[in-house]
Amino acid sequence: MHEFTLDKIDIEILVALQLDAGISNLELADKVSLSPSPCSRRVKLLEEAGFFRGKVTLLDPKAVGLPVNVFIQITLNRQEKKNLEVFEKNISLLSEVMECYLMAGDFDYLIRVAVPDLISYQIFLDKMTEMEGISLIKSSFSLKQICYKTELPLKHLNIV
Protein backbone atom coordinates (compact mmCIF):
# COMPACT_ATOMS: atom_id res chain seq x y z
CA MET A 1 0.00 0.00 0.00
CA HIS A 2 1.32 3.43 -0.93
CA GLU A 3 1.82 6.15 1.66
CA PHE A 4 -1.68 7.60 1.96
CA THR A 5 -3.18 9.85 4.60
CA LEU A 6 -6.88 9.26 5.19
CA ASP A 7 -9.18 12.11 6.06
CA LYS A 8 -12.72 12.06 7.48
CA ILE A 9 -14.36 11.82 4.05
CA ASP A 10 -12.08 8.95 2.97
CA ILE A 11 -13.10 7.04 6.10
CA GLU A 12 -16.78 7.74 5.40
CA ILE A 13 -16.28 6.42 1.86
CA LEU A 14 -14.61 3.26 3.18
CA VAL A 15 -17.41 2.68 5.70
CA ALA A 16 -20.12 3.19 3.06
CA LEU A 17 -18.43 0.90 0.51
CA GLN A 18 -17.93 -1.85 3.10
CA LEU A 19 -21.68 -1.83 3.74
CA ASP A 20 -22.65 -1.72 0.06
CA ALA A 21 -20.00 -2.11 -2.65
CA GLY A 22 -22.73 -1.73 -5.26
CA ILE A 23 -23.74 1.78 -4.20
CA SER A 24 -23.78 4.19 -7.11
CA ASN A 25 -21.27 7.03 -7.17
CA LEU A 26 -24.18 9.48 -7.01
CA GLU A 27 -25.54 7.86 -3.82
CA LEU A 28 -22.06 7.61 -2.32
CA ALA A 29 -21.31 11.24 -3.07
CA ASP A 30 -24.56 12.26 -1.41
CA LYS A 31 -23.78 10.09 1.64
CA VAL A 32 -20.36 11.68 2.17
CA SER A 33 -21.44 15.22 1.21
CA LEU A 34 -19.35 15.53 -1.95
CA SER A 35 -20.23 16.20 -5.54
CA PRO A 36 -20.03 13.09 -7.78
CA SER A 37 -16.79 13.96 -9.61
CA PRO A 38 -14.58 14.52 -6.51
CA CYS A 39 -16.18 11.46 -4.87
CA SER A 40 -15.31 9.29 -7.86
CA ARG A 41 -11.76 10.67 -7.83
CA ARG A 42 -11.37 9.83 -4.12
CA VAL A 43 -12.62 6.27 -4.64
CA LYS A 44 -10.12 5.83 -7.47
CA LEU A 45 -7.29 7.14 -5.26
CA LEU A 46 -8.30 4.79 -2.43
CA GLU A 47 -8.33 1.91 -4.90
CA GLU A 48 -4.90 2.83 -6.29
CA ALA A 49 -3.53 3.13 -2.75
CA GLY A 50 -4.51 -0.50 -2.11
CA PHE A 51 -7.42 -0.10 0.31
CA PHE A 52 -9.71 -2.45 -1.66
CA ARG A 53 -9.12 -6.17 -2.16
CA GLY A 54 -12.10 -6.59 -4.46
CA LYS A 55 -15.86 -6.31 -4.73
CA VAL A 56 -18.06 -9.27 -3.92
CA THR A 57 -21.65 -10.27 -3.36
CA LEU A 58 -22.04 -12.14 -0.08
CA LEU A 59 -24.24 -15.20 -0.42
CA ASP A 60 -26.32 -16.67 2.37
CA PRO A 61 -24.66 -20.04 3.09
CA LYS A 62 -27.96 -21.71 4.04
CA ALA A 63 -29.67 -20.45 0.88
CA VAL A 64 -26.97 -22.10 -1.25
CA GLY A 65 -26.99 -25.34 0.74
CA LEU A 66 -23.90 -24.83 2.92
CA PRO A 67 -25.27 -24.71 6.48
CA VAL A 68 -22.41 -26.59 8.18
CA ASN A 69 -19.34 -24.68 9.41
CA VAL A 70 -16.43 -26.70 10.72
CA PHE A 71 -13.42 -25.18 12.46
CA ILE A 72 -10.35 -27.35 12.11
CA GLN A 73 -7.10 -27.17 14.03
CA ILE A 74 -4.18 -28.54 12.07
CA THR A 75 -0.82 -29.50 13.51
CA LEU A 76 2.04 -30.26 11.13
CA ASN A 77 4.77 -32.85 11.71
CA ARG A 78 7.46 -30.20 11.37
CA GLN A 79 7.22 -26.42 11.23
CA GLU A 80 9.79 -25.92 8.50
CA LYS A 81 9.30 -23.21 5.91
CA LYS A 82 9.00 -25.74 3.07
CA ASN A 83 6.32 -27.73 4.95
CA LEU A 84 4.35 -24.57 5.74
CA GLU A 85 4.47 -23.45 2.11
CA VAL A 86 3.35 -26.85 0.81
CA PHE A 87 0.46 -27.04 3.28
CA GLU A 88 -0.65 -23.46 2.50
CA LYS A 89 -0.59 -24.11 -1.24
CA ASN A 90 -2.55 -27.37 -0.90
CA ILE A 91 -5.15 -26.05 1.53
CA SER A 92 -5.79 -23.00 -0.66
CA LEU A 93 -6.81 -25.29 -3.52
CA LEU A 94 -9.73 -26.81 -1.58
CA SER A 95 -12.94 -24.91 -2.38
CA GLU A 96 -14.55 -25.81 0.94
CA VAL A 97 -11.91 -23.84 2.86
CA MET A 98 -13.30 -20.40 3.57
CA GLU A 99 -10.53 -19.14 5.86
CA CYS A 100 -7.10 -20.34 6.88
CA TYR A 101 -4.82 -18.79 9.49
CA LEU A 102 -1.28 -19.61 10.55
CA MET A 103 -1.42 -19.66 14.34
CA ALA A 104 0.86 -19.24 17.31
CA GLY A 105 0.08 -21.59 20.17
CA ASP A 106 -1.01 -25.20 20.52
CA PHE A 107 -1.60 -25.88 16.80
CA ASP A 108 -0.26 -24.56 13.51
CA TYR A 109 -3.33 -23.66 11.44
CA LEU A 110 -6.96 -22.86 12.03
CA ILE A 111 -9.26 -23.28 9.06
CA ARG A 112 -12.98 -22.79 8.56
CA VAL A 113 -14.75 -25.08 6.15
CA ALA A 114 -18.26 -24.69 4.70
CA VAL A 115 -20.01 -27.92 3.69
CA PRO A 116 -23.59 -29.06 3.04
CA ASP A 117 -23.60 -31.95 5.52
CA LEU A 118 -21.53 -34.41 7.57
CA ILE A 119 -21.04 -36.80 4.65
CA SER A 120 -19.50 -33.95 2.64
CA TYR A 121 -17.29 -33.12 5.60
CA GLN A 122 -16.10 -36.73 5.75
CA ILE A 123 -15.17 -36.55 2.05
CA PHE A 124 -13.32 -33.29 2.73
CA LEU A 125 -11.56 -34.84 5.71
CA ASP A 126 -10.42 -37.73 3.51
CA LYS A 127 -8.71 -35.16 1.24
CA MET A 128 -7.03 -33.61 4.28
CA THR A 129 -5.71 -36.93 5.56
CA GLU A 130 -4.09 -37.56 2.16
CA MET A 131 -1.94 -34.43 2.58
CA GLU A 132 1.61 -35.13 3.67
CA GLY A 133 3.06 -33.48 6.73
CA ILE A 134 -0.07 -33.31 8.91
CA SER A 135 0.23 -34.95 12.32
CA LEU A 136 -3.08 -33.90 13.92
CA ILE A 137 -6.51 -32.78 12.70
CA LYS A 138 -9.03 -31.64 15.31
CA SER A 139 -12.53 -30.65 14.18
CA SER A 140 -15.15 -28.53 15.97
CA PHE A 141 -18.63 -28.10 14.53
CA SER A 142 -20.47 -24.82 14.79
CA LEU A 143 -23.94 -25.21 16.26
CA LYS A 144 -25.08 -21.66 15.51
CA GLN A 145 -23.52 -18.55 14.04
CA ILE A 146 -23.91 -15.73 16.54
CA CYS A 147 -22.07 -12.98 14.73
CA TYR A 148 -20.54 -12.66 11.27
CA LYS A 149 -19.12 -9.45 9.87
CA THR A 150 -17.31 -8.51 6.73
CA GLU A 151 -16.94 -4.84 7.62
CA LEU A 152 -13.66 -3.99 9.30
CA PRO A 153 -13.91 -1.66 12.31
CA LEU A 154 -12.52 1.74 11.34
CA LYS A 155 -13.08 3.68 14.58
CA HIS A 156 -9.34 3.72 15.23
CA LEU A 157 -8.94 5.84 12.07
CA ASN A 158 -11.24 8.62 13.27
CA ILE A 159 -9.99 11.97 12.15
CA VAL A 160 -11.23 15.03 14.02
VOPAGU-2260 file (C-alpha; in pm, 1 decimal, decimal comma):
REM VOPAGU-2260
SITE   aa  ch    i         X         Y         Z
SITE  MET   A    0       0,0       0,0       0,0
SITE  HIS   A    1     131,6     342,7     -92,6
SITE  GLU   A    2     181,6     615,5     165,8
SITE  PHE   A    3    -167,7     760,2     196,0
SITE  THR   A    4    -318,3     984,7     460,4
SITE  LEU   A    5    -687,9     925,7     519,2
SITE  ASP   A    6    -918,3    1211,0     606,1
SITE  LYS   A    7   -1271,5    1206,2     748,3
SITE  ILE   A    8   -1435,6    1182,2     404,5
SITE  ASP   A    9   -1208,1     895,5     297,4
SITE  ILE   A   10   -1309,7     704,3     609,6
SITE  GLU   A   11   -1678,5     773,8     540,5
SITE  ILE   A   12   -1628,1     642,0     186,2
SITE  LEU   A   13   -1460,7     326,1     318,5
SITE  VAL   A   14   -1741,3     268,4     570,4
SITE  ALA   A   15   -2011,7     318,5     306,1
SITE  LEU   A   16   -1843,2      90,3      51,4
SITE  GLN   A   17   -1793,5    -185,0     310,3
SITE  LEU   A   18   -2167,6    -183,4     374,0
SITE  ASP   A   19   -2264,8    -172,2       5,6
SITE  ALA   A   20   -2000,4    -210,8    -264,6
SITE  GLY   A   21   -2273,4    -172,6    -526,5
SITE  ILE   A   22   -2373,8     177,6    -419,7
SITE  SER   A   23   -2378,1     419,5    -710,8
SITE  ASN   A   24   -2126,7     702,6    -716,8
SITE  LEU   A   25   -2418,5     947,9    -700,6
SITE  GLU   A   26   -2553,5     786,0    -381,7
SITE  LEU   A   27   -2205,7     760,7    -231,7
SITE  ALA   A   28   -2130,7    1124,2    -306,9
SITE  ASP   A   29   -2456,0    1226,4    -140,5
SITE  LYS   A   30   -2377,7    1009,4     164,4
SITE  VAL   A   31   -2035,8    1168,0     217,4
SITE  SER   A   32   -2144,0    1521,6     120,6
SITE  LEU   A   33   -1934,7    1552,5    -194,8
SITE  SER   A   34   -2023,4    1619,8    -553,8
SITE  PRO   A   35   -2002,5    1308,7    -777,6
SITE  SER   A   36   -1679,0    1396,4    -960,7
SITE  PRO   A   37   -1458,2    1452,0    -651,3
SITE  CYS   A   38   -1618,2    1146,2    -487,5
SITE  SER   A   39   -1531,2     928,8    -785,9
SITE  ARG   A   40   -1176,3    1067,2    -783,0
SITE  ARG   A   41   -1137,0     982,5    -412,4
SITE  VAL   A   42   -1262,4     627,1    -464,0
SITE  LYS   A   43   -1011,6     582,9    -747,2
SITE  LEU   A   44    -728,9     714,4    -526,1
SITE  LEU   A   45    -829,8     479,2    -242,9
SITE  GLU   A   46    -833,0     191,0    -489,6
SITE  GLU   A   47    -489,9     283,2    -629,5
SITE  ALA   A   48    -353,1     313,2    -275,3
SITE  GLY   A   49    -451,4     -50,3    -210,6
SITE  PHE   A   50    -742,0      -9,9      31,4
SITE  PHE   A   51    -970,6    -245,1    -165,8
SITE  ARG   A   52    -912,0    -616,7    -215,7
SITE  GLY   A   53   -1209,7    -658,5    -445,8
SITE  LYS   A   54   -1585,9    -631,1    -473,5
SITE  VAL   A   55   -1806,2    -927,2    -391,8
SITE  THR   A   56   -2164,6   -1027,2    -335,7
SITE  LEU   A   57   -2204,0   -1213,5      -7,7
SITE  LEU   A   58   -2423,8   -1519,7     -42,4
SITE  ASP   A   59   -2632,0   -1667,1     237,2
SITE  PRO   A   60   -2466,3   -2004,4     309,2
SITE  LYS   A   61   -2796,0   -2170,7     404,4
SITE  ALA   A   62   -2966,9   -2045,0      87,8
SITE  VAL   A   63   -2696,5   -2210,3    -124,8
SITE  GLY   A   64   -2699,0   -2533,7      74,4
SITE  LEU   A   65   -2390,1   -2483,3     292,4
SITE  PRO   A   66   -2526,9   -2471,0     647,9
SITE  VAL   A   67   -2240,5   -2659,2     818,2
SITE  ASN   A   68   -1934,0   -2467,5     941,0
SITE  VAL   A   69   -1642,7   -2670,2    1071,7
SITE  PHE   A   70   -1342,1   -2517,7    1245,6
SITE  ILE   A   71   -1035,3   -2734,8    1210,9
SITE  GLN   A   72    -710,2   -2717,0    1403,5
SITE  ILE   A   73    -417,7   -2854,0    1207,1
SITE  THR   A   74     -81,6   -2950,1    1351,1
SITE  LEU   A   75     203,8   -3026,3    1112,8
SITE  ASN   A   76     476,8   -3285,1    1170,8
SITE  ARG   A   77     745,7   -3019,7    1136,6
SITE  GLN   A   78     722,3   -2641,7    1122,8
SITE  GLU   A   79     978,7   -2592,3     849,5
SITE  LYS   A   80     930,2   -2321,1     590,6
SITE  LYS   A   81     899,6   -2574,2     307,2
SITE  ASN   A   82     631,6   -2772,8     495,4
SITE  LEU   A   83     434,6   -2456,8     574,5
SITE  GLU   A   84     446,7   -2344,8     210,7
SITE  VAL   A   85     334,7   -2685,4      80,7
SITE  PHE   A   86      46,3   -2703,7     327,6
SITE  GLU   A   87     -65,5   -2345,8     250,5
SITE  LYS   A   88     -59,0   -2411,2    -123,6
SITE  ASN   A   89    -255,0   -2736,7     -90,2
SITE  ILE   A   90    -515,5   -2605,0     153,0
SITE  SER   A   91    -579,3   -2299,6     -65,9
SITE  LEU   A   92    -681,3   -2528,8    -352,0
SITE  LEU   A   93    -972,8   -2680,8    -158,4
SITE  SER   A   94   -1293,7   -2490,9    -237,9
SITE  GLU   A   95   -1455,5   -2581,5      94,4
SITE  VAL   A   96   -1190,6   -2384,0     285,8
SITE  MET   A   97   -1330,2   -2039,6     357,1
SITE  GLU   A   98   -1053,5   -1914,1     586,0
SITE  CYS   A   99    -710,3   -2033,7     687,9
SITE  TYR   A  100    -482,3   -1879,2     949,4
SITE  LEU   A  101    -127,5   -1961,2    1054,8
SITE  MET   A  102    -142,3   -1965,6    1434,1
SITE  ALA   A  103      86,1   -1924,5    1731,4
SITE  GLY   A  104       7,6   -2158,6    2017,4
SITE  ASP   A  105    -100,7   -2520,3    2051,8
SITE  PHE   A  106    -159,9   -2587,6    1680,0
SITE  ASP   A  107     -25,9   -2456,2    1350,9
SITE  TYR   A  108    -332,9   -2365,5    1143,7
SITE  LEU   A  109    -695,7   -2285,6    1203,0
SITE  ILE   A  110    -926,4   -2328,0     906,2
SITE  ARG   A  111   -1298,0   -2278,6     856,3
SITE  VAL   A  112   -1474,7   -2507,8     614,6
SITE  ALA   A  113   -1826,1   -2469,5     470,3
SITE  VAL   A  114   -2000,7   -2792,3     368,8
SITE  PRO   A  115   -2358,7   -2906,1     304,2
SITE  ASP   A  116   -2360,0   -3195,4     552,2
SITE  LEU   A  117   -2153,0   -3440,6     756,6
SITE  ILE   A  118   -2103,5   -3679,6     465,2
SITE  SER   A  119   -1950,2   -3395,2     264,2
SITE  TYR   A  120   -1728,6   -3312,0     559,8
SITE  GLN   A  121   -1610,3   -3673,4     575,0
SITE  ILE   A  122   -1517,4   -3655,2     205,4
SITE  PHE   A  123   -1331,7   -3328,6     272,8
SITE  LEU   A  124   -1155,9   -3484,2     571,3
SITE  ASP   A  125   -1042,2   -3773,1     350,7
SITE  LYS   A  126    -870,7   -3515,9     123,8
SITE  MET   A  127    -702,9   -3361,0     427,7
SITE  THR   A  128    -571,2   -3693,3     556,4
SITE  GLU   A  129    -408,5   -3755,9     215,7
SITE  MET   A  130    -193,6   -3443,0     258,2
SITE  GLU   A  131     161,3   -3512,9     367,1
SITE  GLY   A  132     306,0   -3347,5     672,6
SITE  ILE   A  133      -6,5   -3330,7     891,2
SITE  SER   A  134      22,7   -3495,4    1231,7
SITE  LEU   A  135    -307,9   -3390,2    1392,0
SITE  ILE   A  136    -651,5   -3277,8    1270,4
SITE  LYS   A  137    -902,5   -3164,1    1531,0
SITE  SER   A  138   -1253,3   -3064,9    1418,3
SITE  SER   A  139   -1514,5   -2853,4    1596,9
SITE  PHE   A  140   -1863,1   -2810,5    1453,3
SITE  SER   A  141   -2046,6   -2481,7    1478,8
SITE  LEU   A  142   -2394,2   -2520,9    1625,5
SITE  LYS   A  143   -2507,7   -2166,0    1551,5
SITE  GLN   A  144   -2351,9   -1854,7    1403,7
SITE  ILE   A  145   -2391,3   -1572,9    1653,7
SITE  CYS   A  146   -2206,8   -1298,4    1472,7
SITE  TYR   A  147   -2053,5   -1265,7    1126,7
SITE  LYS   A  148   -1912,5    -944,7     987,0
SITE  THR   A  149   -1731,5    -850,9     672,6
SITE  GLU   A  150   -1693,8    -483,7     761,7
SITE  LEU   A  151   -1365,7    -399,4     930,4
SITE  PRO   A  152   -1391,2    -165,8    1230,6
SITE  LEU   A  153   -1252,2     174,4    1134,5
SITE  LYS   A  154   -1308,3     367,7    1457,9
SITE  HIS   A  155    -934,3     372,3    1522,7
SITE  LEU   A  156    -894,1     584,3    1206,9
SITE  ASN   A  157   -1124,2     861,8    1327,0
SITE  ILE   A  158    -999,3    1197,0    1215,0
SITE  VAL   A  159   -1123,3    1503,2    1402,2
